[in-house]
Amino acid sequence: MKRTSTVRKKEKTCGDCAKYLNRDLCPRAEYKDGKQNLVACLPGDSSCKEFQKKKKGKKPKPMYKDSGVSDQGPFEAIYHNDLPAFLVKAGDQFEVGETVTHNGKTFQPKDMKRVPYQPYGFFKSKVPSREELFWKVRNEFHSFVDVESVWKDLLAACVLLTYQQEKLLTVPYVFVYGDNESGKSTVLQLLKFLCYRPMYGVTVPAADIYGYLEDVDSIGCVLEDEVQGIRKDIDKIKIYKAGYKEGAVVPRTILTQHDRIIKYYNTFSFKACASERIPQVKGFRERFIEISMVEGFPEKEWTDVTQEDLKRLCDLRNMLLKWRLLTKEWQLPNPQVSMRGRLKELWKPILQITSNLTVYETLANFVNEQKNERLAAKQNTLEGHVVKIVTEICNKVEVNPIPPIRFQTIWLRLAEDLDGRIDEKKPHVMDTSEFWHVTKNKVGYRLREILSGKSKTVREKDLEGKDVVVKAYVFNLEKLRRVAKKYGYEIVTKLPSEQSSEGMQASNSTLKHHEKNVEKSVDAPQQLGKLSYSVTTCWLCHELLPKDLRNCTVENGKTCHIECLKSLRAGRTG
């Protein structure tokens, strides 16, 4: 007997229908005040006569955007009526929509779970002028932060600048440092509220930074508190060093099932940090405008913030977002500034955003003061002292090219300039009050890397007439001139560094005649067989001898200070 089986046909339900939850196609869908009434149509309900089976296949992944330009106009993601939406500038009007399209692609706004900041809202009123916006922002810093007036001007300018970042080639960083309860965290809290789409956190991983800044159409900000251990994070240090210039990216290789691709992540954005001390990392501090904080007495402490304060701050940030859309086509002014180099890269954007505002002159004068302070700070580094010593030595040279300069000459003069003490047991180490232990190796590194000096060995005769080999450095005059100018010094030589081809022959003959008649540089090592002894200067340190020692000689006829002779016998010649 043949056994038969009956297959029960699956009942059609609303959840299987292609028209389910479609506002325009589903006959059962009900909407009230723009919201769907889900009770009227549940996935398990029996389908109606207009049932249409869903097509099998993967749903395309939704594409999200924060900001950019669409077919409808420039747009910004906001929250409107408690739902994610787009604020679009369509001509002279502002519209709120659920999606935008561009090049045939549809984009959706990011919801609260996808962004690290409080979502923006829709500001319905007219946006104030740039002058009024600046002072509104500045008043907030004045209320909550007790710091010098010019720093409040700077912070307010930085807030406005974050809404125009894509128009800049370089962007400044801000570093707020000070002791506990100095208000540095309050500065970051205000920047968190007012800056454009900020990511605020502590010990933010490097991967999260360039992952967050992936969207180049919506360049946000990075605000990081307690960064005192950043010197150990090499990847993050590199992001900070490179990320102040437009176009800086981090390449990362991504392996897929059938391919291997390289993705480039943007690192360019405004960044602000806070800690008790500034990390001493070469090149890191140069990217920051540093603000020193001390405990003060602001008009209002951040712990006393009220709902009224929060509403005012939210309204202000919504104003700034709408101002960003209004100024999408506005070109930043290009004021002429006197500084150059890194200082220009940091401060020119600040002067651009405040150009034609009442605060511009105050900031411009302050920049000139910062220029002088920055130069003084650069001169007060170990590199600055080394450049100073080499410049002074070269300015005594009367021939071109500059002869090799003894390393020991630089070492002894550096000890005098730093008021350093050289231990007889460790002649290669100099104890200083400012730079602690300075070694010959460290000074030699500066001579090679900063001044592009090339080391060489030169043979000489010592006090006993024996041949000795000493270390010396050779410098290129043109490179040395540029480095000296960077540190505020100037190379002044007797002869020009470059000569025309027409006068080359005459110059060569003049130079030969000059070398025969002019005493060789006192700081240059003397080649074997060409020693020229001085009766007025010390052969070791080349300082002018006192009158009572100018005729004092040792066994080989050279004159010397008593202290230098002791130093030589103690083995400090290197």
C-alpha positions in Angstrom: 0.0 0.0 0.0 1.4 3.3 -1.1 1.8 5.9 1.7 0.9 9.4 0.9 1.9 12.6 2.8 0.4 16.0 2.8 2.5 19.1 2.8 0.9 22.0 4.6 1.2 25.2 2.6 3.0 27.9 4.5 0.6 30.8 5.4 1.5 34.2 3.9 2.2 36.8 6.5 2.8 40.6 6.4 6.5 40.0 7.4 7.1 38.1 4.2 5.5 40.8 2.0 7.8 43.1 -0.1 5.4 46.0 0.7 5.7 45.6 4.5 6.4 48.9 6.3 6.5 50.7 3.0 4.7 54.0 3.5 3.5 54.3 -0.2 2.7 50.6 -1.0 1.4 48.9 2.1 -2.4 49.3 2.2 -2.5 48.6 6.0 0.2 50.9 7.1 -1.0 53.8 9.3 1.0 56.9 10.1 0.3 59.5 12.7 2.4 62.7 12.9 5.0 61.2 10.5 5.5 58.1 12.7 4.4 54.6 11.8 1.8 52.9 13.9 3.3 49.3 14.2 0.2 47.9 15.9 -1.8 48.2 12.7 0.5 45.9 10.8 2.5 43.2 12.6 5.0 40.8 10.9 2.9 37.7 11.9 -0.4 39.0 10.7 -2.1 37.2 7.8 -1.4 38.9 4.5 -3.9 40.8 2.4 -4.9 40.3 -1.2 -2.1 42.6 -2.4 0.6 40.3 -1.0 3.9 40.5 -2.9 6.6 38.0 -2.1 10.0 39.4 -1.2 12.8 38.8 -3.6 15.7 36.8 -2.2 19.0 38.4 -2.0 21.2 40.4 0.3 20.1 43.8 1.3 22.5 46.5 0.3 24.4 48.0 3.2 23.2 51.5 4.1 25.7 54.3 3.5 26.1 56.9 6.2 27.3 60.4 6.0 27.9 63.3 8.5 28.5 66.1 6.1 29.1 66.8 2.4 27.6 68.0 -0.8 24.6 66.2 -2.4 22.3 66.7 -5.4 20.0 68.7 -3.1 22.8 70.9 -1.8 25.4 71.0 1.1 24.1 69.0 4.1 24.9 68.3 7.7 23.6 65.4 9.8 21.4 66.5 12.8 18.6 65.2 15.0 15.1 66.6 14.3 12.0 65.5 16.2 14.1 62.9 18.0 15.0 61.2 14.7 18.3 61.4 12.7 17.9 63.6 9.7 19.8 65.9 7.3 19.9 69.7 7.4 20.2 70.7 3.7 20.9 74.1 2.3 18.8 74.2 -0.9 19.5 77.5 -2.5 18.6 80.2 0.1 16.4 77.9 2.1 17.1 75.2 4.7 15.3 71.9 4.5 15.2 68.8 6.7 15.1 65.4 5.0 15.6 61.7 5.9 18.1 61.0 3.1 20.2 62.7 0.5 21.5 61.5 -2.9 24.7 62.1 -4.7 26.0 60.4 -8.0 23.2 57.9 -7.8 23.9 56.9 -4.2 21.6 57.4 -1.3 23.0 58.3 2.1 21.5 58.2 5.5 22.4 60.3 8.6 24.3 58.6 11.4 22.3 58.0 14.6 23.5 58.6 18.1 25.2 55.2 18.4 27.5 55.9 15.5 29.0 59.2 16.7 31.1 60.1 19.8 29.5 63.5 20.3 26.1 64.9 21.2 24.0 65.2 18.0 23.3 68.6 16.6 19.8 70.1 16.3 18.0 72.5 14.0 18.5 76.2 14.8 15.4 77.8 13.3 16.3 81.5 13.8 18.7 83.7 11.7 22.4 83.0 12.2 24.4 85.9 13.7 27.4 87.4 12.0 30.9 86.0 12.4 31.7 88.9 14.8 28.7 88.1 17.0 29.4 84.3 16.9 33.0 84.9 18.0 31.9 86.9 21.0 29.2 84.4 21.9 31.8 81.7 22.0 34.4 83.9 23.7 31.8 84.7 26.5 31.5 81.0 27.3 35.2 80.7 27.9 35.2 83.9 29.9 32.5 82.5 32.2 34.0 79.1 32.9 37.8 79.6 32.5 40.1 81.9 34.5 43.0 82.5 32.1 44.7 85.5 30.4 42.3 87.3 28.1 44.4 86.6 24.9 44.1 82.9 25.5 40.3 83.2 25.6 40.5 85.0 22.3 42.6 82.2 20.9 40.3 79.4 22.1 37.2 81.2 20.7 39.0 81.6 17.3 39.9 77.8 17.3 36.2 76.9 17.8 35.2 78.9 14.7 38.2 77.5 12.8 37.0 73.9 13.3 34.0 74.7 11.2 36.2 75.7 8.3 39.0 73.1 8.4 38.6 71.8 4.9 39.7 75.2 3.6 43.0 75.2 5.3 46.5 73.8 4.4 47.6 73.6 8.1 45.7 73.6 11.3 47.0 74.5 14.8 46.9 72.3 17.9 46.2 73.5 21.4 48.0 72.0 24.5 46.6 73.0 27.9 48.8 72.0 30.9 48.9 72.8 34.6 48.6 71.4 38.0 45.5 69.7 39.5 42.4 72.0 39.6 43.9 74.5 37.2 40.9 74.3 34.8 42.5 72.5 31.9 39.8 69.8 31.8 37.1 72.6 31.7 38.8 74.0 28.6 38.4 70.6 26.9 34.8 70.3 28.1 33.9 73.6 26.4 35.8 72.6 23.2 33.8 69.3 23.4 30.5 71.3 23.4 31.4 73.9 20.8 33.9 72.4 18.3 32.8 70.8 15.1 32.0 67.1 15.6 34.6 66.4 18.3 35.8 63.0 19.6 36.7 63.5 23.3 38.4 60.8 25.4 41.3 59.6 27.5 44.1 57.4 26.1 42.5 57.2 22.7 44.1 54.5 20.6 45.8 55.6 17.4 43.6 53.3 15.2 40.5 55.0 16.6 41.8 58.4 15.7 42.3 57.7 12.0 39.2 55.5 11.9 37.2 58.4 13.2 38.7 60.9 10.8 38.1 58.6 7.8 35.4 60.8 6.3 37.3 63.6 4.6 34.1 65.5 3.9 33.4 65.9 7.6 36.7 66.7 9.3 36.0 66.5 13.0 38.2 67.2 16.0 40.2 65.1 18.4 40.2 66.2 22.1 42.3 64.1 24.4 42.8 64.5 28.2 45.6 63.1 30.4 48.1 62.5 27.6 51.2 62.6 29.8 52.1 59.0 28.6 51.8 59.7 24.9 55.6 59.6 24.4 55.4 55.8 24.6 52.8 55.6 21.9 54.9 55.9 18.7 52.0 55.5 16.3 49.9 58.3 18.0 53.0 60.6 18.1 53.3 60.1 14.3 49.6 60.9 13.8 50.0 64.2 15.8 53.2 65.1 13.9 51.8 64.6 10.5 48.1 65.4 11.1 48.4 69.2 11.2 49.0 69.4 7.5 46.2 68.8 4.9 46.5 65.6 3.0 48.3 63.6 5.7 47.1 60.0 5.6 47.8 56.6 7.3 47.9 53.6 4.8 46.6 50.3 6.1 46.4 47.0 4.2 43.1 45.2 4.3 42.9 41.5 3.4 39.6 40.3 1.9 38.6 36.8 0.7 39.8 37.3 -2.8 41.9 40.5 -2.7 44.3 42.6 -0.8 43.7 46.4 -0.8 45.3 49.4 0.8 43.0 51.9 2.5 44.2 55.4 3.3 42.9 57.1 6.5 42.9 60.8 7.0 44.7 62.3 10.0 44.3 66.0 9.3 42.2 67.8 11.9 42.2 70.2 14.8 43.5 68.5 18.0 43.6 69.7 21.6 45.3 67.9 24.5 45.6 68.4 28.3 47.9 67.1 30.9 49.9 68.1 34.0 53.1 68.4 31.9 54.0 68.6 28.3 55.6 65.5 26.9 59.3 66.1 25.9 59.1 64.6 22.4 61.2 66.0 19.6 58.9 67.6 17.0 55.7 67.1 19.1 55.7 70.4 21.0 56.4 72.4 17.8 52.9 71.5 16.5 51.1 73.0 19.6 50.2 76.3 20.9 50.8 75.9 24.6 48.5 77.4 27.3 49.8 77.3 30.9 47.0 77.0 33.4 47.0 77.8 37.2 44.2 77.5 39.7 42.0 80.5 39.3 38.5 81.9 40.2 36.2 81.7 37.2 32.8 83.4 37.2 31.2 79.9 37.2 32.6 76.5 37.8 31.8 73.6 35.5 30.3 71.6 38.4 27.7 74.3 38.7 26.4 74.0 35.1 22.6 74.3 35.0 20.1 73.2 32.4 19.9 76.8 31.2 23.6 76.7 30.6 23.4 73.5 28.7 20.6 74.8 26.5 22.5 77.9 25.7 25.6 75.9 24.7 23.5 73.6 22.5 21.8 76.5 20.8 25.3 78.0 20.2 26.7 74.9 18.6 23.5 74.6 16.4 24.1 78.2 15.3 27.7 77.3 14.4 26.6 74.3 12.4 24.2 76.4 10.4 26.9 79.0 9.9 29.1 76.3 8.5 26.5 75.6 5.8 26.0 79.3 5.1 29.7 79.8 4.6 30.3 76.8 2.5 31.4 78.9 -0.5 33.2 81.6 1.6 36.9 81.8 1.1 39.0 82.5 4.1 40.9 85.9 4.1 44.6 85.8 3.4 46.2 88.3 5.7 49.9 89.1 5.2 52.0 88.0 8.2 55.7 88.5 9.0 56.5 85.2 10.6 57.5 82.1 8.7 58.1 78.4 9.1 56.3 76.5 11.9 55.1 79.6 13.6 53.3 80.7 10.4 51.7 77.3 10.0 50.2 77.5 13.5 49.2 81.1 13.7 48.2 82.1 10.2 44.9 80.0 10.3 44.0 81.9 13.6 44.6 85.2 11.9 42.6 84.1 8.8 39.5 83.2 10.8 39.6 86.4 12.8 40.5 88.7 9.9 38.4 91.9 9.9 37.1 91.2 13.4 37.7 93.6 16.3 39.9 91.0 18.0 42.3 90.7 15.1 44.8 93.4 16.2 45.1 91.9 19.6 45.9 88.5 18.2 48.3 89.9 15.6 50.3 91.7 18.3 50.3 88.6 20.4 51.7 86.6 17.6 54.7 88.9 17.3 55.3 88.4 21.0 55.1 84.6 20.5 57.6 84.9 17.7 60.2 86.4 20.0 59.4 84.0 22.8 59.6 81.0 20.5 63.0 82.1 19.2 64.3 82.6 22.7 63.0 79.1 23.7 64.7 77.6 20.6 68.0 79.4 21.4 67.8 78.0 25.0 67.9 74.4 23.8 71.0 72.3 23.7 70.9 72.6 19.9 70.6 76.4 20.2 73.7 76.6 22.3 75.7 74.4 19.9 74.6 76.5 17.0 75.6 79.6 18.9 79.1 78.3 19.6 79.8 77.1 16.1 78.5 80.4 14.7 80.8 82.4 16.9 83.8 80.3 15.9 83.0 80.6 12.2 82.6 84.3 12.4 86.3 84.5 13.4 87.3 82.6 10.3 88.8 84.8 7.6 89.0 82.2 4.7 86.4 80.3 2.7 85.7 77.4 2.8 85.7 77.2 6.6 88.6 75.0 7.8 87.9 72.0 10.1 87.0 73.0 13.6 88.3 70.9 16.5 85.6 69.1 18.4 87.5 69.9 21.7 87.2 73.6 20.9 83.4 73.3 20.6 83.3 71.1 23.7 85.2 73.5 25.9 83.3 76.6 24.7 80.0 74.8 25.2 81.1 74.0 28.8 81.8 77.7 29.4 78.5 78.8 27.8 76.4 76.3 29.8 78.5 76.9 33.0 79.1 73.2 32.9 81.5 71.1 35.0 83.6 68.3 33.5 84.5 65.5 35.8 88.1 64.4 35.6 87.1 60.8 36.0 84.5 61.1 33.1 86.0 63.6 30.6 83.3 62.8 28.1 80.4 63.9 30.3 79.5 67.5 31.2 77.3 68.3 34.2 75.0 71.2 33.6 72.2 72.7 35.7 69.8 73.1 32.7 70.4 70.0 30.6 71.7 67.6 33.3 74.4 65.3 31.8 75.6 66.4 28.4 77.9 63.9 26.6 80.3 64.3 23.8 78.3 61.8 21.9 75.2 63.9 22.3 77.0 67.1 21.1 78.4 65.2 18.1 75.0 64.1 17.1 73.8 67.7 17.1 76.7 68.7 15.0 75.9 66.1 12.4 72.1 66.1 12.4 71.4 69.8 13.0 74.4 71.5 11.5 75.1 68.9 8.8 78.7 68.7 10.0 81.0 66.0 8.7 83.5 64.5 11.2 87.1 63.9 10.2 90.5 63.3 11.9 93.3 65.8 11.7 96.9 65.2 12.7 98.7 67.6 15.0 101.6 67.9 17.3 101.0 67.8 21.0 102.9 69.8 23.7 105.7 67.3 23.6 106.0 67.6 19.8 104.5 64.1 19.1 102.0 63.5 16.4 98.5 63.1 17.6 95.1 62.6 15.9 92.3 64.8 16.9 88.6 64.9 15.9 87.3 67.9 13.9 84.1 68.8 12.0 83.8 70.3 8.6 80.7 72.5 7.8 79.2 73.7 4.6 78.9 77.5 4.8 75.6 77.8 3.0 73.9 75.2 5.1 75.4 76.6 8.3 74.1 80.1 7.3 70.6 78.8 7.0 70.6 76.9 10.2 72.1 79.8 12.1 69.3 82.1 10.8 66.7 79.6 12.0 68.1 80.0 15.5 68.4 83.8 15.3 72.1 84.0 14.6 74.0 85.2 11.6 77.2 84.0 9.9 79.4 87.0 9.0 82.5 85.9 7.1 85.2 88.0 5.6 84.7 86.5 2.1 81.5 85.8 0.1 80.3 82.2 0.0 79.6 82.3 -3.8 81.6 83.9 -6.6 80.7 84.5 -10.2 82.6 82.5 -12.9 84.0 85.8 -14.4 85.7 86.7 -11.3 86.7 83.2 -10.2 90.3 83.4 -11.4 90.9 86.7 -9.8 89.2 85.5 -6.6 91.4 82.4 -6.5 94.6 84.3 -6.8 93.3 86.8 -4.1 92.5 83.9 -1.8 95.9 82.3 -2.2 97.6 85.6 -1.5 95.2 86.1 1.5 96.1 82.7 2.9 99.8 83.4 2.7 99.6 86.7 4.6 96.7 86.2 7.0 97.2 84.1 10.1 95.2 80.9 9.9 92.0 80.7 11.9 92.6 80.2 15.5 89.8 77.7 15.8 90.9 75.5 12.9 93.1 72.4 13.5 96.6 72.9 12.2 97.8 70.4 9.6 101.1 68.6 10.3 104.1 70.7 8.9 101.9 73.8 8.6 101.7 74.8 12.3 101.4 78.5 12.9 102.0 79.5 16.5 100.4 82.4 18.2 101.9 84.4 21.0 98.7 86.0 22.1 96.1 83.3 22.2 95.8 79.9 23.9 96.4 77.0 21.5 93.8 74.8 23.2 90.8 77.1 23.9 91.9 80.0 21.6 91.0 82.7 24.1 93.1 85.8 24.4 95.8 85.3 26.9 96.4 87.7 29.8 99.3 90.0 29.3 101.4 88.2 32.0 101.0 84.9 30.1 101.4 85.9 26.5 105.1 85.1 26.6 104.7 82.0 28.6 105.7 79.0 26.6 106.0 75.2 27.0 108.7 72.9 25.6 107.5 73.0 22.0 107.0 76.8 21.8 103.2 77.0 22.1 101.6 79.3 24.6 98.8 78.1 26.9 96.6 79.0 29.8 97.6 77.1 32.9 94.1 75.7 33.3 94.1 74.5 29.7 97.4 72.8 30.2 96.0 71.1 33.3 93.0 70.1 31.3 95.2 68.7 28.5 97.2 66.6 30.9 94.0 65.3 32.6 93.1 63.8 29.2 90.2 66.0 28.1 91.3 66.6 24.6 89.0 63.9 23.2 
